[in-house]
Amino acid sequence: MFSTYNQLLKQAAKKNYAVGAFNINNLEFLHAVVSAAEEEQSPVIVQTSEGALGYAGLEELAAMVHVVVRRTKVPVVYHLDHGKDIDLIAYIIKSGLYQSVMFDGSSLSYDENVRETTKLAKLAHKNGVAIEAELGAIAGIEDFVSVAEQDAHLTSPEQAKEFVETTGCDSLAIAIGTSHGAFKFSDASKLDFKRLERINKTIDLPLVLHGASGIPTNIKNQCVKYGCKIAEAKGVSDAHIKKAISLGINKINIDSDLRIAFDAGVRQFLSENPEVIDPRKILEPATELMQKVVQQKMRIFGSAGKA
């Protein structure tokens, strides 16, 4: 069943857990995510990037999601992830297909980010849609060569307060040291928890953590065993994810972990079954592996049993 973005995250904030937001690109990803939510009795956010819409089609993906969600009893929100095309975001808001959208204005100047986020927030709320905004650059701490540069790219607690009060956004994606992709850190994960704690004390909104895939060792090793070149990939540790949740994170985005699981499942099956050409059989192990990854994430996030 469809729920609302604000309802899901306010409940998560009240009970101190996080809702997983999982990117999908096709039917297999969608089934893996929703089946995991049903097994774990967990609320879940199904989200699509602009890239996914370009790959599979906006209406096509929405049609699949709506059919699948109507059949489930766990609360689901359909969300646009990392929207940068303002015209596309406006179209999606008016379409009624999504419960929430994210406007990623992090590459804009602060004033431009405020201005565009405010406009989209007004449009979203007029149409009964929630909006997630972003402040700060989601990139690895180790990408920044100095403390001053690092501080300039991560989210300022004082600026965050002004930003949410001015824009009227419903949640805020913050930069505390995570990064997108499978290669987040050269060593152990590093997050600025003091910054997170200050932001949480400064603003009263659900906080979102992007670039939070953990790159599970067992899944990575399976993928590498069958030819995937990601041996050096490192993600955010489970311990750091749990600590971030305890300090106020209520939505966590996961993409790379599902991609790796999908790849591992397909590579292993094709290696062990070179005679099989039926795509349904080829994709089944990948779907099952992705579901296991999502279920594990839901347990880590504390959302299992909260449906």
N, C-alpha and C positions, 0 to 999 in steps of 0.2 A: 504494500500500500504506500501511496505517496504521503510524505510528511512535509513539514516546512523546515527550512534551513534554520531559522531562528529557534524554533521549538527544539530541534535536535541538539543544537549547540548550547542553548541555555540549560537544558537538562544535563548535558555533559559537564558544564561549568558548575552546576549545583552539586553534582555528585562526584566531581573531580576525576573525570576520565576524558578520553578523547575519542572522537568519531573518525574512523578511517575514511579517507576520500581516495578512491582508486580509479585510475585512468583506464578507460576502455577504448578499444579500436574496432572491435568486431564482436560477433555473437559469442565466441568462445570466452573472451574476456568478461563479457557481461554475465554469462552463466556461471563462471567461476566465482565472481564477486557476490552475486545474489545467492548462490547456493551456499557459499561460506557464511553469509549473514544468517541464512535460515538455520544452518547447522549450529551456529554459535548463538542464535537468538540475539543478534546484535543489530542496532541501527547502523546504517551505512550510507555513504555518499558516493554515488556513481557519477564520474565526471569525464568530460571530453575536452580535449584541447582543440585549438583552432586547426592544428595539424590533423587531428583525428577526423574533424569535420571535412577537411579537404580530401582526406583519404576515402572515407566511407559515405559522406554525405550527411548534412544536417538533419534532413527529414528522415532519411533512412535509419540513422542511429536512434533518433528520437522515437521512431515507430517501434523499433525493437525494444527499447527501454520501457516504453509505455505498456506494451503487451506483457512483458515479463513482470513488471512491477505490479500490474493489476492482479497478478496471480499469487503474489506473496503477501504474507501477513506481517512481515517485519517492516519497520519504517524505513523508507528510502527517499533520498533527495537526489534529484537530477541537477547537476551543476556544470556550468561552463568554467573551465580552468584556464587561467592565464589569457584572458581575452585582451587583445591589444587593438584590434580593429573596432573602432568606436561605432561605425555604421553596423557592423555585424552584431555587436553587443546589443545595440538598440533594437535591431530586428528580432533577436532572440528574446529580449525582454517583452516585446509586444506580441510574440508568437504564442505565448502561453505554454510552450513545450518544456520549459525549465522552471524549477522552483527558485534557483539562485544563479547568479553570475559573478565572475570575478573580473574586475578591471585591473589590469596590471599596468599602472602608470609609473613604475619604478625607474624606467629609463628616461622619464621626463624630468624637467626641473621641478622643484618642490611646488612652486606656484602653479605650474601647468597641471601637475598631478592633482592638486587640490581642486582646481577649476573643473577639470574633466570628471573627476570622481564625484564631485557635487552634482553636476548635471546628470550623470548617469544614475546616481542615487535617487534623485527626485523622480526620474523616469521610471526606475525600477519600483519604487514604493507606490507610485501611482498605479502600477500594473500588478501589484501584489507579489513582487519578486524581491528577494533579498540580494544584497550586494556585498561582496568581499573586496577590500582594497589592499594595496600593498605599499609599504613604505620602507625604503632601504633596499640594498642590492642583495639578492639571494645568490651568493657566491661563497666559495670556501675562504675561510680566514687566511689560509696559507697562500691565497692568491694575492694578498696585500702585503707589500714588502715592509711596511712600517706601521707602528701603532697608530699614528695619526691618520694614515690612509685607511686602515682597518676601521677606526672609529668613524670616519667620514662615510663609509659605505654601510655600516650597520645601523639599525634603527635607533634613533634618538628617543628616549622616553619622553622628554619635554616636547619634542616635535610631534610625537605620536599623539599626545594629549590634544594639542592644537588641531592636528589633522582630523581626528575622529569627531571632535566637537564641531568643526567647520563643515566637514563633508556629509555627515550623517550616515556613514557606512555602517553595516551591520556586524562586520568582523574585520580583523586586520591581520594580514600576513606580514610577519616581521622577519628581519634579517638578524640572526644571532650566530651565524657561522656555518649554516648548512649550505649545500650547493646541489644543483641539478646534475643528473647523470650518475653513472656507476663509479666514477673515480673522484670521490669527494675529498679524500685525505691521503697523504702519503704514509701516515702512521695511524695512531688511534684518533678517533673522532674528537673534535674540540668545539665546544659550544660555549657561548658567553652567557652563563646562567645568571650572573649578577645583573646583567643587562635585562634579561628576561624578567627577573624578579622586580626590577625597577619599573619596567613597562607595565607589568601586571598590577602593580600598586598605583600606577599613574592613571590608567584608563580602565573603565568598567565595560569591556567588550570581550567576546570570545576571541582568542588569539590563535593564529594559524601558523603551522610550521610546514614550509615547502622544502623540497629537496631532502626528504627525510628517510629515503629508502635505506635499509640496513645492509643490503647485499649479503644475505645469509651464506655462511661458508659452505654448508652442505650443498646448497643449490648452485652456488658459483663453481664448486669443485666438479659437480656433475656436468655442468655446462662446459667447463674446461676439458674434462676427460673426453668429451665427444667433439672437440675441435674449436670451441669458442675461445677467443684470445682476450680473456679478461682476468687473468691470474692476479694482476695487481690491483684490481678494483676493491675499494673499501668504502663502507657506508657508515651511518650513524649507529652506534652501539645500542642494544636494547636498554642497557642501564641508563644511557643518556636520554633516550626517548622517555623512559619512565620518570626521570628527574624533571624533564621539561614539562611533562604532564602535571606533575606535582606542583610546578611553579606557574601553571596557568594556561598551558597549551590545550585547546579543546578540539582542534581539527588538524589531522596530519595527512599530508599528501604522499601517496605511494604510486610510483610509476615504474622505475627501473627494476624493482624486485619482481614485478609481474613479467616484464620483458625477458628477464634472465630465466625465470621459471618456464616461460613459454618456449624460449629457445632451447633450453636444456631438455625439455620433454620431447620436442620435435627431433632434435639431433640424436638423442638416444634411440628413439623408436626407429628412425630411418637407418641408423647404423646397425641395429639388431634385426631389422625386418626389411632388407633391401628389395624384397619382392613385392611389398605392399604398395599399391598406388591409390588406394581408397583414401581420400582426404579426411573422411570422417574417422577412420581408424588412426590416421597419422596425428590428427589434432586432439584425439581423446586423452592421451597421456599428458599432453601439455595443459589441457584444461584442468585435469585432476591435480596436477602439480601446482598450478596457479591457485586453485581453491585452497590447497593446504597452506600455501604461503599467506593467503588472506586470512584464513582462520587463525594462524599463529599471530599475525599482526593484531587481530581483534582481541586476543587474549592479553597481549602485551599492552595494548592501549587501554584495557580495562572496560571495553564496551561489550564484551561477551556477557550474555545474560541480561542486558539492559533494554532489550526490545520491548 
